[in-house]
């Protein structure tokens, strides 16, 4: 098998677990935060810097890469790994979330989604088959099924339709998938805020025996308490011998709650987005380095952090760079933020191995 999940240790008080997800491009030690590289780059960060922050798996996005440069060019380059210079595992999202966010530019039918490209105006027909064809050409280790992601404002009837389409579209994705030995197809559980629909969707998807499963449709506008409930409802329904991926979540408390429920993988744009806005994550708290108090603060961003930024620069220097609009400031903050979240999941993994998860991280629950 090109793909496998090995359970290494479990928490004696929660459902938290440490494991190894093996792929053709290497292992991912879980639980793990994955940086988002939407268009083939984690914004402002080089592959060498990603290695330095101990990233093991990064993401690309099917929708964006299809629009530019196009999967044909990436395939000619030898696939996404070669094209972007990343030799470790990669995952591509189906593009579904981005397509459905184009509310005024798209038309949804049972066949798929037609939308007008915001870049050049051409009409694109994104069906489950086309999403998988594009992802097969891109060549990531993990590819995501094309699903319907309803917004938080969706009615129950709308969510019912989305759940039905998600299951039918997954079956079409499976039939279209040409490289199951090289690329693991993950299904995505939808169901909005409704426990019975989440249960139905999870059971339908699990019956198809995929290499891994994701929980989607969270962090799309719900209150944190609802996100926690959805995670706690859904995770136990997913196979214990397969990786479990919570899409679009990357805050401390939400990750701890999800890990305590049995989640293995996370992704979020938070680290680099905050960095580009002059903000840093310091032990789970957000601070704005543009603020005046940091102009004469000659201490490291986080004295306890081992990242390149914290080991070499002061808050005063970062404040100066940001106020000057210098690109380096945003890059240094992004490096730290990525290190912060990856290191946080690494610490949680070690705590699970030591069976000290509740002692060290229980205060977040």
N, C-alpha and C positions, 0 to 999 in steps of 0.2 A: 504494500500500500504506500502511495506517495504521501498520504496524509494520515495522521493519527493523533489522538489526544490521550495522554497518560496522566492519571491522577497520582500525585506524589504525596500529598498530605491534606488533611482536613482539620478544620477547627472543631474542638470538642464541644463548643457552646453555640455555634451558629452553623450555617451551611457554607461558610467561606472555604475555599479550596485553593490549593496550589497545584499547578500542573505544567505539562509541556505539550505545546501544540507543534507537531512536526510537519514541515512543508518541504517541497523540493529545493527551496533556497535557504533552508536552515530552520532552527527551532525558535519558538517564541515561548518564553517562560512566563506563565500566567500566575496571578492577574497582571495585566499590562496595559498601560496607556499607549495609544498609537497616534503619532503626529499626523495631521492632515496635510497632504500635498496635492491639492485639488487639481491643478493644471500640470502636474509633473514636477512640482517643487513645493517644499514647505517654505512658505513665504520668507524670503530674506536669509534662508539658512542653507548652507552647502551640505552635501552628503557627508563630508568629513566632520562637520560640526554635529550632524545627526549621530554619527558614530560616537563622538565625544560625550554626548548626553545620554548614551546607552540606549538609543532607539533600536528596537529589534524588528519592528514592522511599521510601514508607513502606508498611507492611503493615496489613491488617485481617484478622479471622478470621471465616469464614462461620458456624462453629458458634456462637460467642459472639454475633455480631450477629443471627443468626436467633432465638436464645433471647430476646435483649433488645437493641434495642427491636423487632426484627422487620424483615424486608426491606421490608415494605409501607410502613412509616413512612419508611424511608430513601428509598425510591423516590419517595414523595410530596414529600420534601424536595428532589428533583432529583438524587438519587444520593449516593453516599458522599462524593464530593469536596465537594459543596455542604454536606452535612450536617455534616462535620467541619471545614470551612473550610480545605481543602488543595487548591491549584490545580495541584499538580505530579503526576507519576505515582504510581499506587497499585497494590498487588497484594493480592489476597485469597487466603488459603489455603483449601483445600476444606473444612476442618473434620475431615478424616479422622484426623489424628493425635490430636486431642482426643477424638473419638468412640472410637477404639480404646484410649485410655488409661482409659476408663471400664470397666475390666475386669468389675466386678461389676454393672454397670448396663446392659450391652448384649448383643445377640444378633446374630451375624454369619451371613449366608447369602449365596448367590450373587446374590441380588437387591439386597442392601445391608446396612445396619445399623439395627436397631431399638434404641432406648435410651430410658431414662427421664430426663427433664430433671432435673438436680440442683437446678434453681431452683424449679419448680412441680410436679414429679412427672408431667407429661403424657408420653405415649408419642410419640416422634418417629421417623419412618421416614426415615432419610437414605440415599437411593439416589443413584447417579451423576446421574440426571435431576434429582432434587430439589436436589442440591448446585449443579448448573449453573444451575437456575432461580433459586435464591437469589442466586448470584453475578451472573447477568444483571441481576437487579433492583438489586443493590448498585452495579454499574456501574464497578468498578475496571478499570484498563487491562489488567492481567494477572490471569487467573483460573487456578486450579490444578485439575487433574483429581482426581476422587475416587479414591483408591487405598487399598490395604490396607498399612498400615505395621506389619510384625511386630516384636515386641520383640527385644532382643538375646538373650533366652533361648529364642527359638523354635527348634524342631528344623528340620532340613533339609526334612522332609516338609511342615511348616507353611509354610516359606518358599516352597516350590514352589507351594503353593496360593495364597499371597499374590501371587506373580508372575503366575500365570495370571489371577487375579481382576483385578489391576491392569491388565493388557492388555485384558481383556474390558470392564472398567468404563470404560477410556479410550475405547473405541469407542462405548460408550453416551453418554459425555460429549460426544464430537464430534457425534453425531447430535442431542443435546439442545441444543447451543449455538446460540442464536438471534442472536448479535451478533458474528460472527467478524471483521467489519470494524472494530468498536469495542473489542473485548476479545480479547486474545491468550490462547489456551488452551495452557498448558504441561503436558506429560506429566511424570510422576515415575518415575524408575528405582528399582525396588526389587530385592531379591535377597539381603538380609542380608549375611553374611560370605562368601558363596560366589561365587567369581569367575565360574564358568560360568553361574550364575543371573543375576548382574548383566549378563553379556554377552548372554544370551538376552533379558532384559527390555529392555535398551538397543536391541538390534537390532529387536525387535518394535515398540517405540515410535517409533524413527526411521523405520521403514517407513511410518508414518502422516503424515509430513511436517508436523509442527506448527511454530508460530512460535518455540518455545523449549522447553528441556528442563531438568528439575531432577534432582538426585540426592537421594533421600530415604532414610530409614531409617539415617542415621548419627547419631552423638551421641545414641543412645537406650540407652546403657549399655555400648558397646564400649570397649575400651582404645584409647588414642590411636594406637598402632601399627596396629591394625586399621582405624581410620578412615582413616589415611593410605593404607593399601593399597587400600581400597575406592575412594577418590578417584582414585588413580593407575591402577587397573584401568578405571574407568568413564568418566572424562572423555574419553579419546581416542576412545571409541566414539560420542560425540555430535558432531553436525555442526559444522564450523568456521564456518559462516555463520549460526549461530543463537546467541542468548544461552544461557549455561550457568549454572545457579543451584544452589548448594549450600545445602541447607535446614538451619537450626538451628545453624550454626557461626559463632562470632564471637570466637575467641581468636587472638592474634597468630600463633603458630606454625602452627596449623591453616590459617589464611587464607593465609599465605605458601606453605605446601606445596600448597594447593589452587590458588592463582594460578599457581604454577610448573607445575601440571598442565594449566592452561587454563581455570580457573573464572573467571566474570565477576561473579557476584552472591552476596551473603551476607545472612543475617539471623540475629539472636539476641536474646534478652531480657536478656543479660548486662549491658549498660550501665545500664539503669534498675533492674534487680533488685539489682545491687551498690549502686547509689546509695541505694536504699531501705533497705539494711542498713548504711549508713555506710561503704561501701568505695569506693575510687577506683582506677582504672587509671592508672598513671603510667609511661609508656613501656613498656607491656606488663606491668608488675608491679602486683600488688594490694596496697594498703595500707589499713589500717583506721584511719580518722580519729577513731574514738572512743577510741583508746588514749591513755594518759596522756602519753607523750612529746610529743604534739602540742599540749598545753595551752598551752605557752609557745613554740610554733614560729611566728614571725611572718613566715615566708617564704611565697611563693605555693605552692599545691598542686603545680604544676609550672612552674618559672621559664621553661621553654622553650615553654610552651603559650600560644596566643593566644586561648583561649576566654574568655567573660565571667567565669567563676568565677576563673580563674587571674589574670586581669588586674585583678581588683577586691578579692579577699579572701585572707586568710591561712589557713594551716592551723589556727592557734589559734582563729580565728573559726569555722571549720567545726567544729572540735572542740566549741566552746561550743554551737553550734546543735544538733549531734547529741546531746550529753549532755543538752540541755534538751528534746529531743524536738520541736524546732521543724521544721515542714514545710520551711522555706526551706533547711535544711541538706541534706535529701534531694534537693531540686530542684537545688541548685547542684552536687551531686555527679553527678546524672544528666546535667546539661548538659555537664559536663566529660567524663564517660565516653562520651557520644554523640559529642562532638567528637573525642575520642581515637581511636575506631575509624573514624569517617568520614575523619578526617585521615590516619590510617594507610593506608587504601586509596588516598586521593588521592596520598600520597607514593609509593606503589608504582606507581600509574599514571604519575606523572611519571618515575620511574626506568625504566619500560619504554619510555617515549617517548625517553628519553636513552640507552637500552640500557645502563643501569648497574644493572639489577635484581640481578644476582648480586653485584656489588660492594657494594651498599647493604643487601641483604636476604638474601644467601646464608648468613649465619651462623644464620638461623632454620631452614635446611633440614637 
